[in-house]
């Protein structure tokens, strides 16, 4: 998600509090928020997929591979 879209999310939030939004602005806000949340989830999944843990048995396991989510 780029800075322009983040700025637009903030603009719509301020306008919503100050004077309300039109129906098209409400739809735009919902779409932008959905896109933002998806980007956050992808980022978090990428980080979690790259975490290796050391088990009690001394074996190193990758969490992404262990839980079958690697590459998603």
MOJOSUL-V108458 format. One line per field, one symbol per residue. ss: DSSP state (H for helix, E for strand, L for the rest). A space follows every 10 residues. Layout:
ss->???
This chain:
ss->LLHHHHHHHH HHHHHHHHLL LLHHHHHHHH HHHHHHHHHH HHHHHHHHHL LEEELLLLLE EEHHHHLLLL LL
